[in-house]
């Protein structure tokens, strides 16, 4: 993070707990989940065909924004791939919205598996909720994306154990973001709630 926020984040990251929090933040980064989720959903729900559809979705939904962010970090315009500085989020987030919308139109028009289309639609719904909020208040995308991911996975994996294990993962992700002082408890709670409700609404709409 730039300036005093970066110094605070560095101090918070010191020690074993800080290193664990940093590792969790990297492993469960929104880009990682957005890229990895569609192929998993496609493979489990529709086999090899679904996997290839999922790969297309992940390349567009995750690959395009991740590339833009990586270029921004390399050029010094962004602090990291997590874009801790809220004032720098607008451009990359608009790219993400455009990429997810393009993927949704492509998959829906070409007859991709229904659950995969619903997964991409859930991503778009999550962005529709969190992007306007983050322009004024630093809601946690880590929390939102991880919560939405758990809900989608509960449609292709045994629901009860997936939701229980997923809730624990989301809680750990929220702890890590607060531990690193990248978010407050309210910001991660709001993110988790936004991710859960937006994904639940879309999955119910698609009846999957």
C-alpha positions as CSV (number, residue, x, y, z in Angstrom):
1,X,0.0,0.0,0.0
2,X,1.2,3.5,-0.7
3,X,2.1,5.9,2.0
4,X,1.2,5.5,5.7
5,X,-1.3,2.7,4.9
6,X,1.6,0.7,3.5
7,X,3.7,1.2,6.6
8,X,0.8,0.1,8.8
9,X,0.2,-2.9,6.6
10,X,3.9,-3.8,6.8
11,X,3.9,-3.5,10.6
12,X,0.8,-5.6,10.8
13,X,2.4,-8.2,8.6
14,X,5.4,-8.8,10.9
15,X,5.7,-12.0,12.8
16,X,4.3,-15.5,12.2
17,X,0.7,-14.5,12.3
18,X,1.3,-11.8,9.7
19,X,3.1,-14.2,7.4
20,X,0.2,-16.6,7.7
21,X,-2.3,-13.8,6.9
22,X,-0.2,-12.8,3.9
23,X,-0.1,-16.4,2.6
24,X,-3.9,-16.7,3.0
25,X,-4.4,-13.4,1.2
26,X,-2.4,-14.6,-1.7
27,X,-3.9,-18.1,-2.0
28,X,-7.5,-16.8,-1.7
29,X,-7.0,-13.7,-3.8
30,X,-10.1,-12.8,-5.9
31,X,-8.1,-13.3,-9.1
32,X,-7.1,-16.8,-8.0
33,X,-10.7,-17.8,-7.2
34,X,-12.2,-16.2,-10.3
35,X,-9.8,-18.0,-12.5
36,X,-10.0,-21.4,-10.8
37,X,-13.7,-21.6,-10.1
38,X,-15.3,-21.9,-13.6
39,X,-13.2,-24.9,-14.8
40,X,-13.9,-26.7,-11.5
41,X,-17.7,-26.0,-11.8
42,X,-17.7,-27.0,-15.5
43,X,-15.7,-30.2,-14.9
44,X,-17.8,-31.4,-11.9
45,X,-21.1,-30.5,-13.4
46,X,-20.6,-31.4,-17.1
47,X,-17.4,-33.3,-17.5
48,X,-14.7,-32.5,-20.1
49,X,-17.0,-30.3,-22.2
50,X,-17.9,-28.3,-19.1
51,X,-14.2,-27.9,-18.2
52,X,-13.4,-26.3,-21.6
53,X,-16.3,-24.0,-21.3
54,X,-15.1,-23.1,-17.8
55,X,-11.6,-22.5,-19.1
56,X,-12.9,-20.0,-21.6
57,X,-14.9,-18.3,-18.8
58,X,-11.8,-18.1,-16.5
59,X,-9.6,-16.7,-19.2
60,X,-12.0,-13.9,-19.8
61,X,-13.4,-13.2,-16.3
62,X,-10.1,-13.6,-14.5
63,X,-7.3,-13.5,-17.1
64,X,-8.2,-10.2,-18.6
65,X,-8.5,-8.2,-15.3
66,X,-5.5,-9.9,-13.9
67,X,-3.4,-8.9,-16.9
68,X,-4.5,-5.3,-16.6
69,X,-3.7,-5.3,-12.9
70,X,-0.3,-6.9,-13.5
71,X,0.5,-4.2,-16.1
72,X,-0.6,-1.5,-13.6
73,X,1.6,-2.9,-10.9
74,X,4.6,-3.1,-13.3
75,X,4.1,0.5,-14.3
76,X,3.8,1.6,-10.7
77,X,0.2,2.8,-11.0
78,X,-1.1,0.1,-8.6
79,X,0.4,-1.0,-5.3
80,X,-0.2,-4.7,-5.7
81,X,-2.5,-7.2,-7.4
82,X,-4.8,-6.7,-4.4
83,X,-5.1,-2.9,-5.1
84,X,-5.0,-2.0,-1.4
85,X,-5.3,1.7,-2.2
86,X,-9.0,2.2,-2.8
87,X,-8.6,5.3,-5.0
88,X,-6.8,3.1,-7.6
89,X,-9.5,0.5,-7.9
90,X,-11.9,2.2,-10.3
91,X,-10.2,1.5,-13.6
92,X,-9.3,-2.2,-13.0
93,X,-12.8,-2.8,-11.6
94,X,-14.5,-1.4,-14.7
95,X,-12.3,-3.7,-16.8
96,X,-13.4,-6.6,-14.6
97,X,-17.1,-5.7,-15.1
98,X,-16.6,-5.5,-18.8
99,X,-14.8,-8.8,-19.0
100,X,-17.4,-10.7,-16.9
101,X,-20.2,-9.1,-18.9
102,X,-18.5,-10.2,-22.2
103,X,-18.0,-13.7,-20.8
104,X,-21.6,-13.9,-19.7
105,X,-23.0,-12.9,-23.1
106,X,-20.6,-15.2,-24.9
107,X,-21.4,-18.3,-22.8
108,X,-25.1,-17.6,-22.8
109,X,-25.3,-17.1,-26.6
110,X,-23.2,-20.1,-27.4
111,X,-25.1,-22.5,-25.2
112,X,-22.7,-23.1,-22.3
113,X,-23.8,-25.3,-19.4
114,X,-26.5,-23.6,-17.3
115,X,-24.6,-23.8,-14.0
116,X,-21.5,-22.2,-15.6
117,X,-23.6,-19.4,-17.0
118,X,-25.1,-18.9,-13.6
119,X,-21.6,-18.9,-12.1
120,X,-20.5,-16.0,-14.3
121,X,-23.8,-14.2,-13.7
122,X,-23.1,-14.5,-10.0
123,X,-19.7,-12.9,-10.5
124,X,-21.3,-10.0,-12.4
125,X,-24.0,-9.6,-9.6
126,X,-21.2,-9.5,-7.0
127,X,-19.4,-6.8,-8.9
128,X,-22.7,-4.9,-9.4
129,X,-23.0,-4.7,-5.6
130,X,-19.4,-4.2,-4.5
131,X,-18.1,-1.8,-7.2
132,X,-20.5,1.1,-6.3
133,X,-19.8,0.6,-2.6
134,X,-16.0,0.5,-3.0
135,X,-16.1,3.9,-4.7
136,X,-17.0,5.4,-1.3
137,X,-16.1,2.7,1.2
138,X,-13.4,0.0,1.1
139,X,-15.5,-3.1,1.1
140,X,-13.5,-6.4,1.0
141,X,-13.4,-8.1,-2.4
142,X,-11.5,-11.0,-0.8
143,X,-14.4,-11.6,1.5
144,X,-17.1,-11.1,-1.2
145,X,-15.5,-13.4,-3.8
146,X,-14.6,-16.1,-1.3
147,X,-18.2,-16.2,0.0
148,X,-19.7,-16.3,-3.5
149,X,-17.3,-19.0,-4.4
150,X,-18.4,-21.2,-1.5
151,X,-22.1,-20.8,-2.5
152,X,-21.4,-21.8,-6.1
153,X,-19.3,-24.8,-5.1
154,X,-22.1,-26.0,-2.8
155,X,-24.1,-26.6,-6.0
156,X,-21.6,-29.1,-7.4
157,X,-20.2,-30.6,-4.2
158,X,-22.0,-32.1,-1.2
159,X,-23.8,-29.0,0.1
160,X,-23.6,-29.3,3.9
161,X,-19.8,-30.1,4.3
162,X,-19.0,-27.6,1.5
163,X,-20.9,-24.8,3.3
164,X,-19.4,-25.7,6.7
165,X,-15.8,-25.9,5.4
166,X,-16.4,-22.9,3.1
167,X,-17.7,-20.8,6.0
168,X,-14.5,-21.6,7.9
169,X,-12.4,-20.6,4.9
170,X,-14.3,-17.3,4.5
171,X,-13.8,-16.6,8.2
172,X,-10.0,-17.2,7.9
173,X,-9.8,-15.0,4.8
174,X,-11.6,-12.2,6.7
175,X,-9.3,-12.6,9.6
176,X,-6.3,-12.3,7.3
177,X,-7.5,-9.1,5.7
178,X,-8.1,-7.5,9.1
179,X,-4.8,-8.9,10.5
180,X,-2.9,-7.2,7.7
181,X,-4.9,-4.0,8.3
182,X,-6.1,-3.9,4.7
183,X,-9.7,-3.9,6.0
184,X,-11.8,-3.4,9.1
185,X,-14.0,-6.0,10.6
186,X,-17.0,-4.2,9.2
187,X,-15.6,-4.1,5.7
188,X,-14.9,-7.9,5.6
189,X,-18.3,-8.6,7.1
190,X,-20.0,-6.4,4.5
191,X,-18.0,-8.1,1.7
192,X,-18.9,-11.6,2.9
193,X,-22.6,-10.7,3.1
194,X,-22.6,-9.0,-0.3
195,X,-20.9,-12.0,-1.9
196,X,-23.3,-14.5,-0.3
197,X,-26.5,-12.6,-1.0
198,X,-25.6,-11.7,-4.7
199,X,-24.6,-15.3,-5.5
200,X,-27.7,-16.7,-3.7
201,X,-30.0,-14.5,-5.7
202,X,-28.5,-15.4,-9.0
203,X,-28.4,-19.1,-8.3
204,X,-32.1,-19.0,-7.2
205,X,-32.9,-17.0,-10.4
206,X,-31.3,-19.7,-12.6
207,X,-32.8,-22.4,-10.4
208,X,-29.5,-24.3,-10.1
